[in-house]
Amino acid sequence: MTDPQTNKDRIIRVAIDLFSTKGFKGTSIRDIASAMGMSISNIYHYFGNKEGLWLAILEYSAKGIVEKLRQVSELEMEPLARFKLLLETHISRSKHHTKEAKIFFIDEEQLTAEGDKINQKIQREILGIYIKELSNLEAMGYVKCRSLTVLAFNILGVINWHLRWYRPEGALSLEEISQEIVSFVLHGILGPLHKK
């Protein structure tokens, strides 16, 4: 007999594949159940509804990234070197979740208030880490801007957007793209007078 956690993990993996190819709206619980060879009621039992499954995927994907970013943020390093490592770590960890990234860009109107609350909590955790690191850089005179929050959102936009367009068969490897993104972000926050 398969244990419940194994079943949940399998459902999550199948749902990730279907959501990333057919979209969140275009995938039904029936589609997922059919791909799993199980009844619809089993999926409802584990996740409640389609949004519950989407949120489980979000938590499954984001948990590892948040933990890694927090670990980097707590390292005793020179702030600019730590920020660069934070960017590299974020991009590197994100490559494991390219399919999930495609489904996280759903309209927030599609989420219930509870779903939106969970989604916002995870986003705020990541944003908070970046704002803290940018504050350290600002205190050292590396960064001058009117709003660290806006700057952090811009950086996260750059990091998250590459997950939408990156293709493994493209001209550049993920490592090369990572270097390009890190260089772009550092040049953008430090300005042309500072060296990377």
trRosetta pair geometry for C-beta under 8 A, 3 or more apart (Angstrom, degrees):
i j d omega theta_ij theta_ji phi_ij phi_ji
2 6 5.1 -118 -176 83 96 126
2 7 5.5 111 124 -57 121 93
3 6 5.0 92 61 7 78 105
3 7 7.3 -146 97 -5 40 89
4 7 5.5 -57 -150 37 35 114
4 8 6.2 35 155 -21 69 105
4 46 7.2 171 -169 -106 96 104
5 8 5.5 -52 -147 36 34 113
5 9 6.3 35 154 -20 66 105
6 9 5.7 -53 -147 36 31 112
6 10 6.4 31 153 -19 64 106
7 10 5.8 -57 -150 36 30 111
7 11 6.3 30 154 -19 66 106
7 38 8.0 89 -154 -83 111 167
7 42 7.3 -98 174 171 135 119
7 46 6.8 -148 113 -78 108 146
8 11 5.7 -54 -148 36 31 111
8 12 6.3 34 153 -22 64 105
8 46 5.1 -179 -98 -164 91 137
8 47 7.8 138 -134 -56 94 92
8 56 7.3 -113 -178 -177 107 148
9 12 5.6 -53 -150 34 31 114
9 13 6.5 30 154 -19 64 104
10 13 5.8 -54 -149 35 32 109
10 14 6.4 27 155 -14 66 107
10 36 6.8 111 129 -130 109 108
11 14 5.9 -58 -148 40 31 108
11 15 6.0 31 155 -20 67 110
11 32 6.7 59 -158 167 85 121
11 36 6.2 -2 -101 -91 74 147
11 43 6.0 160 -145 -114 140 89
11 46 6.4 134 38 76 161 155
11 47 7.4 -146 124 -27 143 127
11 53 7.1 -98 140 -133 112 115
12 15 5.7 -57 -143 39 27 111
12 16 6.3 34 155 -25 63 103
12 53 7.4 -171 -100 -164 64 84
12 56 5.9 -114 -99 121 112 113
12 57 5.7 163 -154 -88 94 77
12 60 5.8 84 -171 -21 150 170
13 16 5.7 -49 -150 28 30 114
13 17 6.8 30 152 -17 61 103
14 17 5.8 -55 -156 34 35 112
14 18 6.4 24 153 -11 68 109
14 32 5.9 123 115 -152 113 82
14 35 5.1 163 -171 110 127 125
14 36 5.6 -157 32 -70 173 90
15 18 5.8 -59 -143 44 33 106
15 19 5.7 30 161 -17 70 110
15 27 7.4 127 -150 143 70 148
15 32 5.3 9 -87 -120 82 131
15 53 5.4 -139 -138 163 166 124
15 54 7.9 -133 156 -77 133 51
15 57 6.3 -125 101 -64 119 129
16 19 6.1 -55 -137 41 23 107
16 20 6.0 18 164 -16 61 114
16 57 5.9 157 -79 -134 89 128
16 99 5.1 81 162 117 101 126
16 100 5.8 -43 -138 -76 111 77
16 103 7.3 -136 -138 8 58 143
17 20 6.2 -65 -147 38 21 106
17 21 6.4 0 162 -3 61 114
17 35 7.9 -164 78 171 121 159
17 99 6.8 -26 -91 -170 43 150
18 21 6.2 -68 -143 45 27 98
18 22 5.5 -22 179 26 70 115
18 27 4.5 115 140 -126 109 138
18 31 5.8 149 -160 126 148 121
18 32 6.0 -139 34 -86 159 78
18 35 6.5 -153 -60 -8 129 160
19 22 7.0 -69 -115 59 18 78
19 23 6.8 -23 -166 160 54 12
19 24 5.4 25 -147 -83 102 61
19 27 5.3 -95 -85 19 57 154
19 54 7.4 134 -112 -104 155 87
19 57 7.4 -99 32 -26 157 177
19 99 7.9 106 77 159 88 94
19 102 7.5 155 123 94 84 97
19 103 4.1 28 140 -98 122 143
20 99 3.9 -63 -73 -166 163 86
20 100 7.2 -61 -73 -61 117 24
20 102 4.5 91 -136 64 81 133
20 103 5.7 -85 -76 -36 63 103
22 26 4.0 -136 157 107 88 115
22 27 4.7 120 85 -63 120 88
22 31 7.2 -82 58 164 164 166
23 26 4.0 75 60 18 100 109
23 27 6.6 -178 80 -11 48 89
23 103 7.6 154 -148 -110 39 81
24 27 6.4 -67 -146 36 22 102
24 50 7.7 124 -175 157 86 120
24 54 6.5 36 -132 -100 121 132
24 103 5.5 117 -60 -153 99 94
24 106 4.9 -14 25 -88 156 134
24 110 7.1 99 115 142 138 161
25 106 7.9 148 -34 -130 86 113
25 110 7.7 -109 -72 -119 93 145
27 31 5.2 -116 -158 66 71 144
27 32 6.7 67 168 -47 109 93
27 50 7.9 154 99 -145 88 125
28 31 4.8 113 54 -3 72 96
28 32 7.4 -138 100 1 47 83
28 50 7.6 -82 -151 -87 40 135
29 32 5.6 -54 -153 38 39 111
29 33 6.1 39 150 -20 70 106
29 40 5.4 82 128 -147 110 98
29 43 5.4 178 -163 93 103 144
29 44 7.0 42 -167 -57 153 85
29 49 7.6 -90 -66 -160 136 50
29 50 5.7 -121 -58 -73 95 93
29 53 7.7 156 -104 -8 89 149
30 33 5.7 -54 -143 39 30 111
30 34 6.1 34 156 -22 65 107
30 40 5.9 -26 -91 -89 61 121
31 34 5.8 -57 -149 35 26 112
31 35 6.4 24 155 -16 63 107
32 35 5.8 -56 -149 38 30 109
32 36 6.2 22 153 -13 65 112
32 43 5.9 98 99 -105 122 156
32 53 7.5 -62 -95 -166 177 167
33 36 5.7 -64 -147 43 30 108
33 38 5.5 -105 -154 79 76 70
33 39 6.2 -25 -161 155 130 16
33 40 4.6 -76 -50 -80 163 57
33 42 7.1 131 -122 50 102 99
33 43 5.6 -110 -74 -14 93 129
34 37 7.5 31 -178 -69 30 38
36 42 7.8 -132 108 84 143 132
36 43 7.6 146 28 -65 154 110
38 42 4.6 -57 152 45 123 150
38 43 7.2 131 97 -39 116 86
39 42 5.1 112 66 -8 77 97
39 43 8.0 -147 103 1 52 81
40 43 5.9 -57 -163 35 44 108
40 44 6.4 39 145 -14 73 107
41 44 5.5 -55 -146 42 38 112
41 45 6.1 49 151 -31 67 102
42 45 5.4 -50 -150 28 30 118
42 46 6.7 19 156 -11 63 105
43 46 6.1 -60 -151 40 32 103
43 47 6.0 -27 171 30 69 111
43 53 6.9 -7 -179 -74 104 133
44 47 6.9 -84 -127 60 22 72
44 48 6.5 16 -164 -157 61 10
44 49 6.8 25 -125 -79 81 46
46 53 8.0 64 97 -90 99 88
47 50 7.8 57 119 -98 128 15
47 52 3.8 155 166 108 79 110
47 53 4.1 43 172 -66 163 73
47 56 5.8 -90 -118 -13 110 139
48 51 7.8 -47 92 68 106 80
48 52 3.8 114 52 -37 101 161
49 52 5.1 106 49 4 60 104
49 53 7.4 -117 105 -3 37 89
50 53 5.6 -53 -154 35 37 113
50 54 6.4 40 148 -20 67 104
51 54 5.3 -50 -147 36 37 115
51 55 6.2 36 154 -18 68 103
51 110 7.7 -177 -97 140 108 84
51 111 6.2 131 -143 -128 125 65
51 112 6.2 100 139 2 169 99
51 115 4.9 -70 172 -87 124 149
52 55 5.8 -52 -146 37 30 110
52 56 6.5 36 151 -23 62 103
53 56 5.5 -50 -149 32 33 114
53 57 6.7 35 151 -19 63 101
54 57 5.7 -54 -155 34 33 112
54 58 6.5 36 147 -21 65 104
54 103 7.0 -139 -136 148 97 121
54 106 7.6 -31 -160 16 148 151
54 115 7.5 37 81 -152 113 129
55 58 5.3 -48 -147 34 37 117
55 59 6.3 34 155 -16 67 103
55 115 5.6 -127 -67 -134 125 87
55 118 5.4 43 -148 96 123 149
55 119 7.2 -101 -113 -59 89 82
56 59 5.9 -54 -146 39 30 107
56 60 6.1 35 153 -22 64 110
57 60 5.6 -55 -143 38 29 115
57 61 6.1 21 160 -13 65 111
57 100 5.9 -173 162 -129 107 107
57 103 7.0 0 113 87 149 137
58 61 6.1 -64 -146 41 24 104
58 62 5.8 5 166 -6 65 119
58 100 7.6 152 -93 -176 44 118
58 104 6.5 116 -105 -108 95 105
58 118 7.2 117 89 127 137 109
58 119 6.4 -58 -178 -104 165 76
58 122 6.4 -170 155 18 108 166
59 62 6.2 -61 -127 46 24 100
59 63 5.8 40 169 -42 63 106
59 118 7.3 -51 -63 172 106 121
59 122 7.2 -142 -97 -77 60 138
60 63 6.5 -46 -145 12 15 114
61 64 7.4 -75 -179 32 30 98
61 65 7.2 11 146 -5 66 116
61 97 4.5 103 -153 -132 113 141
61 100 4.3 174 -93 149 157 169
61 104 7.9 -119 78 -59 151 131
62 65 5.5 -67 -153 44 45 110
62 66 5.7 42 156 -23 81 107
62 122 4.7 33 139 -167 163 134
62 126 7.6 -97 -159 -45 109 123
63 66 6.1 -58 -147 36 25 108
63 67 6.4 23 158 -17 63 109
64 67 5.8 -56 -147 37 30 112
64 68 6.3 27 157 -17 65 108
64 93 6.4 -169 121 -164 99 121
64 96 7.7 -37 91 78 146 141
65 68 5.9 -59 -148 38 30 108
65 69 6.2 26 157 -17 66 109
65 90 6.8 62 -162 -134 105 66
65 93 4.8 148 -107 125 79 137
65 94 6.8 52 -107 -73 131 67
65 97 7.5 -68 -46 10 125 146
65 126 7.2 2 122 -96 112 120
66 69 5.9 -58 -146 38 29 109
66 70 6.2 29 156 -20 65 108
66 122 6.9 -110 -60 -153 137 80
66 125 5.2 15 -136 121 127 134
66 126 6.2 -100 -100 -70 84 82
66 129 7.8 178 -147 -26 68 142
67 70 5.8 -57 -149 36 28 111
67 71 6.4 30 153 -22 64 105
68 71 5.6 -52 -150 33 32 113
68 72 6.6 31 154 -16 65 103
68 89 5.4 -163 146 167 114 120
68 90 7.9 168 99 -82 114 49
68 93 5.2 171 55 -72 157 150
69 72 5.8 -53 -150 36 33 110
69 73 6.2 35 152 -22 66 109
69 86 6.3 62 -143 -151 81 90
69 89 6.5 162 -89 105 59 124
69 90 6.1 42 -89 -81 109 91
69 93 7.9 -106 -45 27 84 154
69 126 6.5 62 64 -126 168 75
69 129 4.9 75 142 144 118 169
70 73 5.5 -56 -146 37 32 115
70 74 6.4 25 156 -16 65 109
70 129 6.3 -110 -83 -101 60 130
71 74 6.0 -65 -152 38 28 107
71 75 7.3 48 148 -44 61 92
72 75 5.8 -36 -162 -3 40 118
72 82 6.6 148 163 -169 85 82
72 85 5.4 -165 -155 117 121 104
72 86 4.9 159 120 -92 138 70
72 89 5.1 -158 -52 14 150 161
73 82 7.3 96 -120 166 35 119
73 86 6.5 58 -70 -100 73 122
73 129 5.1 -117 -63 -154 151 99
73 132 6.4 59 -160 88 129 130
73 133 6.2 -107 -121 -62 95 107
75 82 5.7 -179 73 -120 107 110
75 85 7.3 -28 47 86 152 150
77 81 5.0 -112 159 88 118 109
77 82 4.1 147 76 -64 117 97
77 85 7.1 39 79 15 169 141
78 81 4.5 70 67 15 93 112
78 82 6.8 -174 81 -13 42 89
79 82 5.5 -57 -142 38 30 112
79 83 6.2 32 159 -22 67 104
79 133 7.1 159 -164 -162 91 73
79 136 4.3 -160 -132 135 135 118
79 137 5.5 -174 140 -75 126 65
79 140 5.9 176 49 -6 143 147
79 142 7.5 -159 101 5 119 145
80 83 5.7 -49 -146 33 32 112
80 84 6.5 34 153 -18 63 103
80 137 6.5 95 -83 -112 71 102
80 140 7.7 -112 -40 85 95 151
80 142 6.1 168 -82 -102 109 160
81 84 5.7 -52 -150 36 32 112
81 85 6.4 32 151 -17 64 106
82 85 5.6 -55 -149 39 33 112
82 86 6.3 42 148 -27 65 102
82 133 6.7 -143 112 -136 104 112
82 136 7.8 -11 69 95 129 153
83 86 5.3 -46 -150 29 34 118
83 87 6.7 36 152 -18 63 100
83 133 5.0 141 -100 166 90 123
83 134 7.6 96 -120 -76 131 52
83 136 7.7 -168 -57 74 111 114
83 137 6.0 16 -48 -59 154 127
83 186 8.0 130 112 -99 113 92
84 87 5.8 -52 -154 34 33 111
84 88 6.4 29 151 -15 65 107
84 182 6.2 67 -151 -167 81 122
84 186 6.7 14 -96 -78 94 130
84 196 7.6 105 -97 -170 135 94
85 88 5.6 -54 -144 40 34 111
85 89 6.0 36 156 -22 67 107
86 89 5.8 -56 -145 37 26 111
86 90 6.3 28 156 -21 62 107
86 129 7.4 -177 -153 145 132 112
86 130 7.5 155 147 -100 141 69
86 133 5.8 -58 -6 -102 168 170
87 90 5.8 -57 -148 34 28 111
87 91 6.4 21 158 -12 64 107
87 155 7.6 -96 -104 -174 104 118
87 159 7.2 -143 -148 -87 76 122
87 181 7.2 -167 171 116 115 98
87 182 4.9 132 116 -111 136 89
87 185 5.9 -177 -122 67 147 152
87 186 7.8 -112 2 -49 165 92
88 91 6.1 -59 -149 40 29 107
88 92 6.0 28 155 -19 65 113
88 178 6.1 73 -132 170 70 122
88 182 6.0 9 -68 -82 79 139
89 92 5.7 -58 -143 40 28 112
89 93 6.0 23 161 -15 66 109
90 93 6.1 -57 -143 39 24 105
90 94 6.2 29 156 -26 61 111
90 159 5.5 -17 126 -156 125 149
91 94 5.6 -56 -147 32 28 116
91 95 7.1 41 154 -35 60 94
91 159 6.1 -122 -78 -141 79 96
91 162 7.4 7 -132 67 101 143
91 174 7.8 170 152 171 102 94
91 177 7.8 -164 -176 107 134 89
91 178 4.5 149 118 -122 146 97
91 181 6.0 146 -92 73 146 144
91 182 7.4 -99 -4 -52 147 93
92 95 6.2 -45 -165 9 32 112
92 178 6.7 37 -62 -115 73 150
93 96 6.3 -51 -176 22 47 110
93 97 7.7 10 142 7 70 110
94 97 5.9 -81 -159 51 48 96
94 98 7.4 82 148 -71 76 65
94 101 7.0 51 -173 -65 100 133
94 159 6.8 167 -33 167 161 97
94 160 7.7 -146 -137 -104 147 50
94 162 8.0 91 111 77 144 101
94 163 5.7 -102 163 -77 120 120
95 98 6.4 -2 -156 -44 42 103
95 166 7.9 -86 -115 117 82 158
95 174 5.4 51 -107 -165 141 154
97 100 4.2 -41 -175 41 94 120
97 101 5.9 109 123 -35 85 87
97 163 7.5 -17 97 -141 77 138
98 101 5.6 -46 -150 23 34 117
98 102 7.3 40 152 -24 60 96
98 163 5.4 -164 -126 -158 67 87
98 166 6.5 -104 -125 75 129 113
99 102 6.0 -51 -167 22 37 113
99 103 7.5 15 148 -5 65 104
100 103 6.0 -69 -160 41 42 101
100 104 6.3 41 149 -31 75 109
101 104 5.8 -56 -144 27 35 113
101 105 7.6 34 162 -24 61 99
101 160 6.8 178 -148 -163 116 77
101 163 3.5 -66 153 140 171 137
101 164 6.6 -125 131 -62 116 60
102 105 7.1 -61 -170 20 30 106
102 163 7.6 -135 -49 137 61 97
102 164 6.8 121 -97 -115 69 67
103 106 6.7 0 176 -34 59 105
105 164 7.3 30 -28 -88 152 121
106 110 5.2 -67 153 48 118 141
106 111 7.5 119 101 -41 117 94
107 110 5.1 104 74 -11 82 99
108 111 5.7 -51 -164 28 54 112
108 116 5.9 69 -169 -115 100 111
108 119 7.4 -167 -123 92 93 153
111 115 3.7 -136 -167 99 100 119
111 116 4.5 137 107 -59 126 77
111 119 6.3 -58 -131 -5 171 143
112 115 4.6 95 48 9 74 104
112 116 6.9 -138 92 -5 37 88
113 116 5.8 -55 -147 38 29 112
113 117 6.4 37 151 -26 63 104
114 117 5.6 -50 -151 29 32 116
114 118 6.8 30 153 -15 63 102
115 118 5.9 -54 -153 35 34 108
115 119 6.2 33 151 -18 66 110
116 119 5.5 -56 -145 40 33 115
116 120 6.0 33 156 -20 67 108
117 120 5.9 -56 -145 38 26 110
117 121 6.4 34 153 -28 62 104
118 121 5.7 -50 -150 26 30 116
118 122 6.9 26 155 -14 62 103
119 122 6.3 -60 -158 35 30 106
119 123 6.5 23 151 -13 65 112
120 123 5.6 -59 -145 42 34 111
120 124 6.0 36 157 -23 69 107
121 124 5.9 -56 -147 35 26 110
121 125 6.7 32 152 -25 61 102
122 125 5.8 -49 -154 26 33 114
122 126 6.9 25 153 -11 63 103
123 126 6.1 -59 -154 39 34 106
123 127 6.1 33 151 -18 68 111
124 127 5.4 -55 -140 42 33 114
124 128 6.0 42 157 -28 66 105
125 128 5.8 -55 -151 31 25 114
125 129 6.9 28 152 -20 60 102
126 129 5.8 -51 -156 29 34 112
126 130 6.8 28 151 -13 65 105
126 156 6.9 105 128 -114 119 132
127 130 5.9 -61 -154 39 34 109
127 131 6.2 32 153 -19 70 107
127 149 7.4 32 178 -142 117 78
127 152 5.6 101 -154 134 75 135
127 153 7.3 9 -124 -74 112 70
127 156 6.9 -48 -92 -41 75 154
128 131 5.7 -53 -142 37 31 110
128 132 6.3 35 157 -22 64 104
129 132 5.9 -55 -153 33 28 113
129 133 6.6 21 153 -13 63 108
130 133 5.8 -58 -148 40 33 107
130 134 6.1 30 155 -17 68 108
130 152 4.0 131 112 -141 123 110
130 155 6.2 -179 -159 74 141 134
130 156 6.6 -115 -27 -52 166 103
131 134 5.7 -56 -143 41 31 110
131 135 6.2 40 153 -27 64 103
131 148 5.2 101 -141 129 81 117
131 149 6.2 3 -100 -87 123 61
131 152 5.1 -51 -67 -53 72 154
132 135 5.7 -52 -152 30 28 115
132 136 6.9 31 150 -20 61 101
133 136 5.6 -48 -155 30 37 114
133 137 6.7 33 148 -15 65 103
134 137 5.5 -53 -150 38 38 111
134 138 6.2 43 149 -23 68 104
134 143 5.9 -41 -169 46 82 175
134 148 4.7 156 107 -154 130 109
134 151 5.9 146 -148 97 156 128
134 152 6.0 -123 -8 -68 147 94
134 189 7.3 -115 -125 -152 101 140
135 138 5.5 -51 -145 35 32 114
135 139 6.4 36 154 -23 64 103
135 148 6.1 19 -67 -130 73 167
136 139 5.8 -52 -150 32 30 112
136 140 6.7 17 154 -9 62 108
137 140 5.9 -64 -151 43 33 105
137 142 4.1 -72 -177 66 89 124
137 143 4.5 67 115 -8 106 115
137 189 7.2 31 125 146 155 128
138 141 7.7 55 -178 -65 32 17
138 142 7.1 -87 -72 57 26 75
138 143 4.4 -61 -80 71 69 103
138 144 7.3 123 -133 -82 84 38
138 145 7.6 -91 -100 30 117 85
138 148 6.6 -79 -36 -84 145 121
141 144 7.9 1 -161 -54 52 94
142 189 7.5 33 137 131 98 99
142 190 5.8 -47 -180 -113 89 88
142 194 6.5 72 -145 -115 79 164
143 148 7.6 76 129 -105 142 92
143 151 7.2 92 -169 -179 132 170
143 189 5.5 -31 -108 172 104 98
143 190 7.1 -70 -82 -90 65 51
144 191 7.9 -6 39 -22 98 135
145 148 6.5 127 76 -76 117 50
145 150 7.4 -144 155 70 128 102
145 151 5.1 92 96 -55 170 132
145 189 7.7 -59 -37 -143 132 75
146 150 7.4 9 79 37 86 135
147 150 4.0 67 91 10 119 107
147 151 6.5 173 98 -10 64 83
148 151 5.4 -55 -148 41 37 116
148 152 6.1 41 152 -23 69 104
149 152 5.7 -52 -147 35 30 111
149 153 6.5 31 153 -18 63 104
150 153 5.7 -53 -149 36 33 112
150 154 6.5 36 151 -22 64 103
151 154 5.7 -53 -152 33 32 113
151 155 6.6 31 152 -18 64 104
151 189 6.4 88 -169 -112 123 102
152 155 5.7 -54 -150 36 33 111
152 156 6.3 30 154 -15 67 107
153 156 5.8 -57 -144 41 31 109
153 157 6.2 39 153 -27 64 105
154 157 5.6 -52 -150 30 30 116
154 158 6.8 31 152 -19 63 101
154 188 7.5 -135 129 144 130 143
155 158 5.8 -53 -155 32 33 110
155 159 6.5 27 151 -13 67 107
155 185 5.5 69 -128 -140 93 121
155 188 8.0 175 -86 85 81 132
155 189 7.4 7 -75 -56 118 125
156 159 5.6 -54 -144 41 36 110
156 160 5.8 27 160 -13 70 112
157 160 6.1 -59 -136 44 24 103
157 161 5.8 26 164 -26 63 113
158 161 6.2 -56 -140 31 21 110
158 162 7.2 25 161 -25 56 100
158 181 6.1 152 148 -155 110 99
158 184 6.7 -164 -163 103 147 124
158 185 6.0 -180 81 -78 155 101
159 162 6.7 -59 -166 21 28 107
159 163 7.9 28 144 -20 58 101
159 181 6.7 102 -96 173 61 140
159 185 7.9 19 -53 -70 90 142
160 163 5.9 -50 -170 20 46 116
160 164 7.7 44 142 -19 67 98
161 164 5.6 -47 -166 23 51 114
161 165 7.0 12 153 6 76 104
162 165 6.4 -74 -148 51 40 88
162 166 5.2 49 161 -43 79 110
162 177 6.4 145 -165 160 139 126
162 181 6.2 -61 -42 -82 152 139
163 166 6.2 -35 -117 19 25 115
166 170 7.0 -106 -161 5 55 143
166 174 6.9 56 -169 -106 137 87
166 177 6.5 117 -115 147 113 173
167 170 4.6 116 71 -39 87 100
168 174 7.4 -27 -112 -44 70 104
172 176 4.1 -125 -170 90 102 126
172 177 5.1 127 114 -55 125 82
172 180 7.3 5 174 -12 165 136
173 176 4.7 98 52 6 76 100
173 177 7.1 -140 95 -2 40 86
174 177 5.5 -53 -146 39 35 112
174 178 6.1 44 151 -27 65 103
175 178 5.5 -49 -148 31 31 117
175 179 6.7 33 151 -19 62 101
176 179 5.7 -50 -152 32 34 112
176 180 6.6 36 149 -19 64 103
177 180 5.5 -53 -151 35 36 114
177 181 6.3 34 152 -19 68 105
178 181 5.8 -55 -147 37 30 109
178 182 6.2 29 156 -17 65 107
179 182 5.8 -54 -143 38 29 110
179 183 6.2 30 157 -19 64 109
180 183 5.9 -58 -148 38 27 111
180 184 6.2 28 154 -21 64 109
181 184 5.6 -55 -147 36 30 113
181 185 6.3 26 157 -16 66 107
182 185 5.9 -56 -146 38 29 108
182 186 6.1 23 159 -14 65 110
183 186 6.0 -58 -142 41 26 107
183 187 6.1 26 159 -18 63 110
183 196 6.7 -46 -123 -80 71 160
184 187 6.0 -58 -146 38 24 109
184 188 6.2 25 155 -20 62 112
185 188 5.6 -61 -149 38 29 114
185 189 6.3 10 162 -7 67 108
186 189 6.3 -61 -139 43 29 97
186 190 5.6 2 171 3 68 120
186 196 5.1 74 126 -111 149 103
187 190 6.5 -67 -127 51 20 94
187 191 7.6 63 179 -113 52 3
187 192 7.0 28 -162 -84 90 58
187 196 7.5 -44 -63 -63 72 111
190 193 7.7 -133 146 61 85 66
190 194 3.9 -95 167 60 119 134
190 196 7.5 169 38 -83 157 63
191 194 6.1 86 65 10 74 96
